[in-house]
Amino acid sequence: MCVEAIMQSPSNGGSCTDKSKYLDKLKAGDTVLVYQLSDSKFVIIDKVVSL
């Protein structure tokens, strides 16, 4: 899964800290939670896993 994080610079001008968590790439057969933005655009919210 590719994730693009948009980070804003802190107000004091210091460096940004990336606290994002990244999952492995999706494979055929993976179950995901999606949100439909339009007829042709979808957002993958999360990968569904069994514990």
VOFI-361347 format. One record per atom (N, C-alpha, C): residue in one letter; atom name; x, y, z. Coordinates in steps of 0.02 Angstrom, whole numbers, plus 50000, padded with zeros to 5 digits. Example, Ala and Ser with C-alpha at 12.3 -4.5 7.8 and 13.67 -1.06 7.14 Angstrom:
<pts>
<"a", "N", <50660, 49716, 50390>>,
<"a", "CA", <50615, 49775, 50390>>,
<"a", "C", <50660, 49835, 50390>>,
<"s", "N", <50642, 49888, 50354>>,
<"s", "CA", <50684, 49947, 50357>>,
<"s", "C", <50645, 50002, 50394>>,
</pts>
This chain:
<pts>
<"m", "N", <50043, 49942, 50000>>,
<"m", "CA", <50000, 50000, 50000>>,
<"m", "C", <50045, 50061, 50000>>,
<"c", "N", <50032, 50107, 49956>>,
<"c", "CA", <50069, 50170, 49954>>,
<"c", "C", <50031, 50222, 49993>>,
<"v", "N", <50065, 50257, 50036>>,
<"v", "CA", <50033, 50308, 50077>>,
<"v", "C", <50071, 50373, 50068>>,
<"e", "N", <50035, 50426, 50052>>,
<"e", "CA", <50067, 50492, 50046>>,
<"e", "C", <50044, 50534, 50105>>,
<"a", "N", <50091, 50555, 50145>>,
<"a", "CA", <50074, 50595, 50204>>,
<"a", "C", <50086, 50669, 50188>>,
<"i", "N", <50037, 50710, 50203>>,
<"i", "CA", <50045, 50782, 50195>>,
<"i", "C", <50059, 50810, 50264>>,
<"m", "N", <50118, 50838, 50272>>,
<"m", "CA", <50137, 50864, 50338>>,
<"m", "C", <50145, 50939, 50334>>,
<"q", "N", <50127, 50972, 50388>>,
<"q", "CA", <50135, 51044, 50392>>,
<"q", "C", <50194, 51060, 50437>>,
<"s", "N", <50227, 51113, 50421>>,
<"s", "CA", <50284, 51135, 50461>>,
<"s", "C", <50259, 51162, 50527>>,
<"p", "N", <50292, 51146, 50582>>,
<"p", "CA", <50273, 51175, 50646>>,
<"p", "C", <50278, 51251, 50645>>,
<"s", "N", <50237, 51283, 50686>>,
<"s", "CA", <50235, 51357, 50686>>,
<"s", "C", <50302, 51388, 50705>>,
<"n", "N", <50344, 51351, 50743>>,
<"n", "CA", <50408, 51378, 50763>>,
<"n", "C", <50462, 51368, 50710>>,
<"g", "N", <50443, 51338, 50652>>,
<"g", "CA", <50491, 51330, 50598>>,
<"g", "C", <50535, 51268, 50603>>,
<"g", "N", <50524, 51227, 50655>>,
<"g", "CA", <50565, 51167, 50664>>,
<"g", "C", <50548, 51113, 50613>>,
<"s", "N", <50583, 51058, 50618>>,
<"s", "CA", <50572, 51004, 50570>>,
<"s", "C", <50508, 50965, 50587>>,
<"c", "N", <50479, 50933, 50537>>,
<"c", "CA", <50419, 50893, 50546>>,
<"c", "C", <50437, 50824, 50572>>,
<"t", "N", <50392, 50793, 50608>>,
<"t", "CA", <50401, 50725, 50632>>,
<"t", "C", <50347, 50682, 50601>>,
<"d", "N", <50368, 50628, 50568>>,
<"d", "CA", <50321, 50582, 50536>>,
<"d", "C", <50304, 50527, 50585>>,
<"k", "N", <50242, 50526, 50609>>,
<"k", "CA", <50220, 50474, 50656>>,
<"k", "C", <50173, 50425, 50621>>,
<"s", "N", <50174, 50424, 50554>>,
<"s", "CA", <50131, 50380, 50516>>,
<"s", "C", <50153, 50308, 50523>>,
<"k", "N", <50104, 50262, 50516>>,
<"k", "CA", <50119, 50191, 50516>>,
<"k", "C", <50103, 50165, 50446>>,
<"y", "N", <50146, 50124, 50419>>,
<"y", "CA", <50138, 50099, 50351>>,
<"y", "C", <50128, 50024, 50351>>,
<"l", "N", <50082, 50001, 50309>>,
<"l", "CA", <50067, 49929, 50302>>,
<"l", "C", <50104, 49902, 50242>>,
<"d", "N", <50109, 49836, 50238>>,
<"d", "CA", <50137, 49803, 50179>>,
<"d", "C", <50094, 49818, 50119>>,
<"k", "N", <50121, 49808, 50059>>,
<"k", "CA", <50084, 49818, 49997>>,
<"k", "C", <50023, 49771, 49996>>,
<"l", "N", <49969, 49795, 49965>>,
<"l", "CA", <49910, 49752, 49958>>,
<"l", "C", <49924, 49698, 49907>>,
<"k", "N", <49894, 49639, 49919>>,
<"k", "CA", <49901, 49583, 49873>>,
<"k", "C", <49832, 49564, 49848>>,
<"a", "N", <49829, 49527, 49793>>,
<"a", "CA", <49765, 49502, 49767>>,
<"a", "C", <49732, 49461, 49821>>,
<"g", "N", <49668, 49473, 49834>>,
<"g", "CA", <49631, 49436, 49885>>,
<"g", "C", <49629, 49470, 49953>>,
<"d", "N", <49668, 49523, 49964>>,
<"d", "CA", <49665, 49560, 50027>>,
<"d", "C", <49596, 49592, 50035>>,
<"t", "N", <49572, 49595, 50096>>,
<"t", "CA", <49509, 49628, 50112>>,
<"t", "C", <49524, 49697, 50139>>,
<"v", "N", <49492, 49748, 50110>>,
<"v", "CA", <49504, 49817, 50131>>,
<"v", "C", <49438, 49854, 50144>>,
<"l", "N", <49442, 49905, 50184>>,
<"l", "CA", <49386, 49950, 50197>>,
<"l", "C", <49394, 50009, 50151>>,
<"v", "N", <49343, 50023, 50110>>,
<"v", "CA", <49348, 50078, 50062>>,
<"v", "C", <49293, 50130, 50074>>,
<"y", "N", <49306, 50190, 50052>>,
<"y", "CA", <49257, 50244, 50054>>,
<"y", "C", <49252, 50273, 49983>>,
<"q", "N", <49192, 50276, 49956>>,
<"q", "CA", <49183, 50300, 49888>>,
<"q", "C", <49176, 50376, 49888>>,
<"l", "N", <49221, 50409, 49852>>,
<"l", "CA", <49219, 50482, 49846>>,
<"l", "C", <49175, 50505, 49789>>,
<"s", "N", <49176, 50468, 49734>>,
<"s", "CA", <49135, 50484, 49675>>,
<"s", "C", <49125, 50419, 49636>>,
<"d", "N", <49096, 50424, 49577>>,
<"d", "CA", <49085, 50364, 49536>>,
<"d", "C", <49150, 50328, 49518>>,
<"s", "N", <49205, 50365, 49516>>,
<"s", "CA", <49268, 50335, 49494>>,
<"s", "C", <49325, 50341, 49544>>,
<"k", "N", <49314, 50371, 49602>>,
<"k", "CA", <49367, 50381, 49651>>,
<"k", "C", <49349, 50348, 49717>>,
<"f", "N", <49397, 50310, 49744>>,
<"f", "CA", <49389, 50275, 49807>>,
<"f", "C", <49450, 50286, 49851>>,
<"v", "N", <49440, 50286, 49916>>,
<"v", "CA", <49495, 50290, 49964>>,
<"v", "C", <49497, 50225, 50002>>,
<"i", "N", <49556, 50195, 50007>>,
<"i", "CA", <49565, 50135, 50048>>,
<"i", "C", <49578, 50160, 50119>>,
<"i", "N", <49531, 50144, 50164>>,
<"i", "CA", <49536, 50167, 50233>>,
<"i", "C", <49585, 50123, 50273>>,
<"d", "N", <49578, 50058, 50266>>,
<"d", "CA", <49620, 50013, 50306>>,
<"d", "C", <49617, 49943, 50276>>,
<"k", "N", <49666, 49904, 50293>>,
<"k", "CA", <49668, 49833, 50274>>,
<"k", "C", <49638, 49793, 50331>>,
<"v", "N", <49593, 49747, 50315>>,
<"v", "CA", <49559, 49706, 50366>>,
<"v", "C", <49603, 49645, 50379>>,
<"v", "N", <49619, 49633, 50443>>,
<"v", "CA", <49661, 49577, 50462>>,
<"v", "C", <49627, 49536, 50516>>,
<"s", "N", <49645, 49474, 50522>>,
<"s", "CA", <49620, 49430, 50576>>,
<"s", "C", <49672, 49428, 50631>>,
<"l", "N", <49649, 49428, 50692>>,
<"l", "CA", <49694, 49423, 50749>>,
<"l", "C", <49700, 49353, 50775>>,
</pts>
